[in-house]
Amino acid sequence: PLKKASGGGFCIADKALALSIKDEILKKNSSAINIMSGDSKTSELFRGLRCHVQDLLEEKISSQDYKSMQLGLSHSLGRYKLKFSSDKVDTMVIQAVGLLDELDKEINTYAMRVKEWYGWHFPELQGLVGDNATYAKLVLKCGIRTNYRS
């Protein structure tokens, strides 16, 4: 069984892992062990370790081996984060539909603005042309009202 050292404990970056370890230790050893996770001190400790790990391990690991370890870890994390998930596909579809709705809303806003501004110059055109795209093309091509005759 684990013996509790005075003032000692563990720092674990992942909260879920910390809770799981704490539960397992309590099952096997009835005394509580101090496990810190998710607080500012733990985050600062891990940040310092990440910044200085090469200096701390320079006698044990060569610079080339350290770079290889970094690359391998980066690839593993990338693969882990990019694993297929149906939730991700659903999220992309939901975001695409939301984007289409947002684009429709923006296009309608701009079309209303064009009709409102050009309506001061040629108000009858709104009654003649119902489609927003056709209206905008006519305004762009013809410009002033007298050009509509030709």
Disulfide bonds with the S-S distance in Angstrom:
none
